């Protein structure tokens, strides 16, 4: 998690995409922590803002502070358990949109590189074939634009910083990434990574539902 010393979360209203008796789906802005960090100056976060309006809301998963997009919160303990199992069993399907450095020649591909924390440089992650946990990411080019490429990313696992490290490892770091991009690739106003859609089964009845939020870049 990248937390600048002068953490200045965006002063944007809560963007609710869907609400019912079990689920709350929101569009998280970039620059806002999902959960509080250590210290009073890191208390402002998405779940705190949500619980100010929905006191019963419970955490299910997280997005990096720098990442925007679709997040699901549970509105009952039953929903939290149900959704937690869906994430654990990889029933939930996530699609991300990213802009990356360089022009990718191929149309689609898959990255299969094990990841673990880079302890001397934590919270950074890195590829480690001996100690890393399995991590797979599918990708598909949307379009090439002025020396960069817009891609959709399909994580099959949910490791920390997975998409960011995987794209860097194939030579196409995500634009604006404060950890894994260098030089001109880093010189962007935000991390160009957005959780575009989330497909899950409703905790009450098991119906498949898909929620989407348009990328702001």
C-alpha positions in Angstrom: 0.0 0.0 0.0 1.4 3.4 -1.0 0.6 6.0 1.6 2.3 9.4 1.1 3.3 11.3 4.1 0.9 14.1 3.1 -2.1 11.7 2.5 -4.8 13.8 0.9 -7.8 11.7 0.1 -10.1 13.0 -2.6 -13.1 15.0 -1.3 -15.6 13.2 -3.5 -19.1 12.0 -2.6 -19.8 8.3 -2.1 -20.6 6.7 -5.5 -23.1 3.9 -4.9 -23.6 1.6 -7.9 -26.0 -0.8 -6.3 -27.7 -1.3 -2.9 -30.0 -4.0 -1.5 -30.6 -5.8 1.8 -27.3 -7.8 1.5 -25.0 -5.9 -0.9 -23.5 -2.5 -1.3 -21.5 -1.9 -4.5 -19.5 1.3 -4.7 -17.1 3.0 -7.1 -13.9 3.7 -5.1 -12.0 6.8 -6.1 -8.2 6.7 -6.6 -6.2 8.1 -3.7 -8.5 6.9 -1.0 -7.5 4.0 1.4 -10.0 1.1 1.5 -9.4 0.7 5.3 -7.7 3.0 7.8 -4.0 3.1 8.1 -2.0 3.6 11.3 -2.4 7.0 12.9 -5.2 9.6 13.0 -4.0 11.2 9.7 -4.9 7.9 7.9 -8.3 7.5 9.4 -10.3 8.8 6.4 -10.9 5.7 4.2 -13.7 4.2 2.1 -15.1 1.9 4.8 -15.3 4.8 7.3 -17.2 6.9 4.8 -19.5 4.0 4.0 -20.2 3.2 7.7 -21.1 6.8 8.3 -24.1 6.1 6.1 -24.4 2.4 6.4 -23.3 1.5 10.0 -23.9 -2.2 9.3 -21.5 -2.4 6.4 -18.7 -5.0 6.6 -15.5 -5.4 4.7 -15.2 -8.1 2.1 -12.0 -7.3 0.0 -9.7 -4.3 -0.7 -8.3 -2.3 -3.5 -5.0 -0.5 -3.3 -5.2 3.1 -2.4 -4.0 4.1 -5.8 -6.6 1.9 -7.6 -10.1 3.1 -8.4 -13.2 1.1 -9.3 -15.8 -1.5 -8.2 -15.8 -2.7 -4.6 -18.4 -4.8 -2.8 -19.3 -4.5 0.9 -21.6 -6.8 2.8 -24.6 -5.5 4.7 -25.0 -8.5 6.9 -22.7 -11.1 8.6 -24.3 -13.8 6.3 -23.4 -11.8 3.2 -19.9 -11.2 4.4 -19.3 -15.0 5.0 -20.9 -15.8 1.6 -18.9 -13.3 -0.3 -15.7 -14.2 1.5 -16.1 -17.8 0.4 -16.7 -16.7 -3.2 -13.4 -14.7 -3.2 -11.6 -17.6 -1.5 -12.9 -20.2 -4.0 -12.3 -17.7 -6.9 -15.9 -17.6 -7.9 -15.8 -13.8 -8.1 -14.6 -12.7 -11.5 -12.8 -9.3 -11.7 -11.9 -7.3 -14.8 -9.5 -4.3 -14.6 -8.7 -1.7 -17.2 -5.1 -0.3 -17.3 -2.9 1.9 -19.3 0.6 0.5 -19.6 4.0 1.8 -20.9 5.0 0.7 -24.4 3.1 -0.8 -27.3 2.2 -4.4 -26.8 2.6 -6.3 -30.0 0.4 -9.4 -29.2 -3.3 -9.3 -28.8 -3.8 -11.5 -25.7 -1.6 -13.4 -23.3 -1.3 -14.8 -19.8 1.3 -14.2 -17.1 2.1 -17.0 -14.7 4.7 -15.8 -12.2 4.7 -16.6 -8.4 4.8 -13.6 -6.1 5.8 -12.8 -2.5 6.6 -9.7 -0.4 10.0 -8.1 -1.1 10.8 -7.9 2.7 13.6 -5.3 2.5 11.4 -3.1 0.4 7.9 -3.9 1.7 5.1 -3.4 0.9 6.6 -4.0 -2.5 6.1 -7.5 -4.0 8.4 -9.4 -6.4 8.7 -12.6 -8.4 10.1 -15.5 -6.4 10.1 -18.9 -7.9 11.2 -20.6 -4.6 9.0 -18.8 -2.0 6.3 -17.1 -4.1 2.7 -18.1 -4.1 1.1 -19.0 -7.5 -0.2 -15.9 -9.4 -1.8 -15.8 -12.9 -3.1 -12.9 -14.9 -4.7 -12.9 -18.3 -4.6 -9.8 -20.5 -6.1 -8.5 -23.7 -5.2 -5.4 -25.6 -7.9 -2.8 -26.1 -5.9 -0.4 -28.2 -2.4 1.1 -28.7 -2.1 4.8 -28.2 1.0 7.0 -28.5 3.6 4.7 -27.1 1.3 3.2 -24.5 -1.3 0.4 -24.5 -4.7 0.2 -23.0 -5.4 -3.4 -21.7 -8.0 -5.4 -19.9 -6.6 -7.6 -17.1 -8.2 -10.7 -15.8 -6.6 -11.9 -12.5 -7.1 -15.5 -11.8 -5.5 -15.2 -8.3 -5.6 -12.3 -5.9 -2.1 -11.6 -4.7 -1.0 -8.2 -3.4 0.1 -5.9 -6.2 -0.3 -8.8 -8.6 -1.4 -6.8 -11.7 1.2 -4.1 -11.0 4.1 -6.6 -10.7 3.0 -8.8 -13.5 2.8 -6.0 -16.0 6.2 -4.6 -15.0 7.7 -8.1 -15.4 6.6 -8.3 -19.0 8.1 -4.9 -19.7 4.9 -2.9 -19.6 4.5 -1.2 -16.1 1.2 0.4 -15.4 1.5 4.2 -16.0 1.8 6.3 -12.9 2.7 3.4 -10.6 4.8 4.9 -7.7 6.3 1.5 -6.9 6.9 -0.3 -10.2 7.1 2.3 -12.9 10.3 4.4 -13.7 11.1 7.5 -15.7 8.4 8.8 -18.0 6.2 5.8 -17.2 5.9 7.1 -13.7 5.1 10.7 -14.6 1.3 10.5 -14.6 -1.1 12.1 -12.1 -2.4 8.7 -10.9 -2.0 5.0 -11.1 -3.8 4.1 -14.4 -5.5 1.0 -13.0 -9.2 0.7 -12.5 -11.4 -2.2 -11.3 -13.9 -2.1 -14.2 -16.3 -4.9 -13.3 -17.1 -7.5 -10.6 -19.2 -10.6 -11.2 -20.5 -12.5 -8.2 -23.3 -14.6 -6.9 -25.9 -12.8 -4.7 -25.7 -14.1 -1.1 -29.5 -14.4 -1.1 -30.4 -16.9 -3.8 -27.1 -17.3 -5.6 -28.1 -15.3 -8.8 -25.1 -14.2 -10.8 -24.8 -10.4 -10.9 -22.2 -8.1 -12.6 -21.4 -4.6 -11.6 -19.5 -2.1 -13.7 -17.9 1.3 -13.3 -16.4 3.3 -16.2 -12.7 4.1 -16.0 -12.0 7.8 -15.4 -9.0 7.8 -17.6 
